[in-house]
Amino acid sequence: MSKIEILAPVGNQEMLTAAVFSGADAVYLGFDGLNARSGAGNFNAETLKQAVAFCHGRGVKVHVAINTTLYGRELTNAVDAVRAVAEAGADAVICQDLAVAALCRDIAPELPRHGSTQMSVHTLEGARQLKEMGFERVVLSRELSMPEIEHITKQCGIETEVFIHGALCMSMSGQCYMSAFLGGRSGNRGSCAGPCRLPFDANPIPEGMPGKAYHLSLKDNSAIDRLDQLQALGVASAKIEGRLRTPEYVAAAVNACLAGREGMAYDRELLEKAFSRAGFTSGWLDGKINGSMFGTRSDLQAAETKKTLPALRELFRRERQRVPVTMRLEVEEFGAKLSVTDADGNKAIAYGDAEPQPAQNDPTAALRRSLEKCGGTPFLAENVEITMEEGPWYLPGSAVNEMRRQALENLLKKREVLRPWPVKEYALPEMAMRQDLPKRGLKARFATWEQVPEQALNGAEQLILPIAQAEKVPEQWRAKTILELPRAMFGKLEEDTARRIAATKTMGFAGYEANNIAHIRLAAGLPLWGGLGLNVTNPLAAQEYADLGLSHLLILPEVKDTDMLNIAPKKNGYKVPTGVIVYGHLPLMLTRACPLQNVTDCAHCDGSGTLTDRKARKFTVRCGLGVRTIYNPVALYMGDKPDALAVDYGVAYFTQETAERAAQVLAMLKTKAPFDDEFTRGLYFKGTM
């Protein structure tokens, strides 16, 4: 059974040293400007080469995150980034956007690709889809239990990576728009402001009064005592979160993971002092998703961390010896030669300056001890051979030490030589700007059939409804109804979705809407649209989805108006229509944990509630299909600006509205009327960081 990889976060050079010296098997770091932690130090083309050389010299792998959603104007930079990663010889690219995956495939086809947790892969079919697309590893969503991880790992055919320690996002990664829509800083673009760490109170709060409790703040994850179990399941890598934290934090987590991997005890109290939020939780892996998962960081904990830093620095003060070598010392009358060889076949030789002298006693044991003193280097003398021609011969300890130092230094230099991946010539496809737009159509999406007004098709050309509502749709409406597939399919919901697709594909519906990469397999061969959950933001990703069979694509509402102009994919030579949300209380978070469990339990809850933030705004929470959705209290509205966005259709995204209110909104959209309540233009004219 292969040992599970301990994968450590690196936000800067000091963290890199801490991760490697403390014993990590691999590190992951961000390429500057294109990764999900823009606030970290990150690495550019030159410093990445230095990092790879440092790590490879010590037998440590380097995974490079290029894992943000991209805009069309950033694709040239992404091309340069992929080339830089390939030229540095890094071990993998971690990507979210299909544009980055396509660039890796076309520029450096041998460079391994890992699917970021931002891809929201949490099911077997999602992992299998990545395998079909050439990915070698999938970073699974953090919300999975041990049986769910086992189900995917043992059947998907590619490596799986699981978060083992560090901060937990409240929302499913890749499906959080709260930071973007409340503050213009997109989590999908690496600039999350962490609004979930601010007050969001699930208690009943009088109108106009601010919330004070932190009911969106989860404790840090820590399941290091499950490492040996994950290893037994075949999980390839255990990932520590924390590129924005400190070298001391990284060293503490790596040190604990090395013990946990062997099923040994580790200092959990020291780990908590390094960083925690009211302790740790392993609720996801344990399948115990309740109010005990929530917690915040206190001033007392911050003070404890500060006091603990000197002790934590000791964990990486000296380099861990990890690279086994064979040493062969040959001594003869006129000199000595030391050969050092590693398991990869690299070899270095050093010659002694001192002339050997006849020895009265056998010096072999003393010479062996001198050669084995590799402290302060990454090398471990696993096998030492000593031969003497017509000996015994005496060599001064200083001479042996110098030979050892020179040989190991030369061996390290050989190991640090970069081994670039082959790179092909590549030019970005021409991105034509959209000019003459046809008359824009309107689709209406509803959460339930009960919301649909009787005259809905007078205001909208087509309806979109969750597939669970399919049986309620009258036969005469089905040809104009798209069935929405769920963004999250935890537990048995993927199997349930597959059954529903099989049951509805001959019922006369217009097609299905994909909101997760898994849906491409689940609805293979059927009419398929792209929905909100796919996070389409640029022309190259849009074209990739078109090539995978999607016939319509919804552009992520984080995309600025000018960045929509060049998103014009084609399928079999024909234009693939693109759309945007033109009305709706947008879903800001999709979470498996329930914030309402801070104040109640499922037995005493009707599946809905309210969160009050520090500004006294009320955010609706709705429960369904094993997840909770938190909605923006202010509606997005673009009905009075019909020509402002370069797309083929708009979507009225109804979530909480009654049928009567939906009819009113559809009438406003049809007549291009001003909105009758508080509203926002969202990010269409501002964009995001």
Secondary structure, DSSP 8 states (H G I E B T S, - for coil): ----EEEEEESSHHHHHHHHHHT-SEEEEEBTTSSS-TTS--B-HHHHHHHHHHHHHTT-EEEEEE-S---GGGHHHHHHHHHHHHHHT-SEEEE-SHHHHHHHHHH-TTS-EEE-GGG---SHHHHHHHHHTT-SEEE--TT--HHHHHHHHTTSSSEEEEEEEE---SS-TT---HHHHHHS--GGGT----GGGS-EE-S---TT----SBTT-B-EEE-GGGHHHHHHHT--EEEE--TTS-HHHHHHHHHHHHHHHTT----HHHHHHHS-SSSEE-HHHHT--SGGGB----HHHHHHHHHHHHHHHGGGSS----EEEEEEEEEETTEEEEEEEETTS-EEEEE-SS--EE-SS--HHHHHHHHH--TTSSEEEEEEEEEESS--EE--HHHHHHHHHHHHHHHHHHHTS------------------S----EEEEE-SSGGG--TTHHHH-SEEEEEGGGGGGS-GGGGGGEEEE--S--TTTHHHHHHHHHHHHTTTT--EEEE-STTHHHHTTTS-EEE-GGG-B-SHHHHHHHHHTT-SEEEB-TTS-HHHHTT---EETTEE--EEEEEEE--EEEEESS-GGGGT--GGG--SEEEEEETT--EEEEEEETTEEEEE-SSEEE-TT-TTSS--SEEEEE-SS--HHHHHHHHHHHHHT---SS-EE-TTTTT---
